Amino acid sequence: MTLTFDIKPTTNPTSDQERAAKLANPGFGRVFTDHMAVVQFSQDKGWHSARVESRANFPLDPAAAVLHYAQEIFEGLKAYKRDDGGVNLFRPDANAQRFWNSAERMAMAQLPQNVFIEAVEQLVRIDRAWIPGGEGSLYLRPFMIANEVFLGVKPSAEYIFAVIASPVGSYFKGGPAPVSIWVSENYTRAAVGGTGGVKCGGNYAASLKAQAEAIAHGCDQVVFLDAIERRYVEELGGMNVFFVFDDGSLSTPPLGTILPGITRDSIIKLARDAGREVREEAYAIDQWRADAKSGKLKEAFACGTAAVISPIGKVRSASGDVLINGGEAGPVAMGLRKQLVDIQYGRSADPHNWIRDVK
Ligand SMILES: *Cc1c(COP(=O)(O)O)cnc(C)c1O
């Protein structure tokens, strides 16, 4: 399916001076660009009204389905400015495919993948002056909400798909600092047959209490265990997790109830390219503790689009603390991180064809 986007540049653009001030210290997710891309769906018209326009509030009826039954999905990807001034997207086709899968699970209208990519590219083109240089990037947030005005419980007949963009600085100044994580023993994130494998807002709503518990215990992030045995490591609130062993192999929890991260998938491929064994297998929290103590476990790290790779320095739970690699960032995590970031910024070869050059 092809849709032509109506491009309507804002009549009230941010001045160069104001934009430069915002880009000097963007933080994460609080500064936004001038435009948004929008595509609407209704049962009778299908996908229609594709446009790029001034970023503005949505007119939303108080009975819009999303406000009551949380039919909502989202994505996250980044645009990177290359040294030659060009712009790279990293695996946008994988985000488009995951968005399609998420919509299917949430009984929402499925957006054709070429339209998803076109919306992202059109927004990047019109707001390209907002892409920070150096180690910064433009975080892109495609999302879709159920917009039918009806309080009955059923899949909505109307949807709004939109993409907004937010310039972000380097996640870590002076290299990634190892994070401490809290093991959630009271709350789980996802059960078999549930929505753990799709990127829906509801998963995050259900994770916030556990994350708050982590912070109350002096930790940066929470790690969830499986919902049946409360034993096998699943993932963090918004990042997947990897383990590095003394024989050079890696392991990561298998897909199913965890979110199929594109960073996770990319790391598996890069590690295998380098000749490392990578197992997708269940890993128990008690084994994690034992392997960290015996030295069999060399490193652990979390991964996702926002932070790429964050080394895990400490695991804390009600039964005490365990340090990983003496609480320091390890060479395997840091090596993979550099490899991935170099591909994203176009500083090295792209053997898997992951880069899309936004012209
Ligand atoms: C988005 C997300 C990830 C990471 O996925 P990437 O595609 O690597 O950014 C991991 N876990 C959860 C719960 C997520 O929502």
The ligand as a Gaussian input file, in Angstrom:
#p B3LYP/6-31G(d) Opt

LIG

0 1
 C       11.951000      -1.558000      23.905000
 C       12.252000      -2.530000      24.965000
 C       13.472000      -3.223000      25.033000
 C       14.633000      -2.947000      24.123000
 O       14.344000      -3.091000      22.772000
 P       15.279000      -2.421000      21.681000
 O       14.622000      -2.754000      20.386000
 O       16.619000      -3.028000      21.816000
 O       15.307000      -0.957000      21.982000
 C       13.635000      -4.176000      26.024000
 N       12.657000      -4.433000      26.923000
 C       11.482000      -3.774000      26.896000
 C       10.457000      -4.098000      27.909000
 C       11.235000      -2.809000      25.920000
 O       10.062000      -2.158000      25.911000

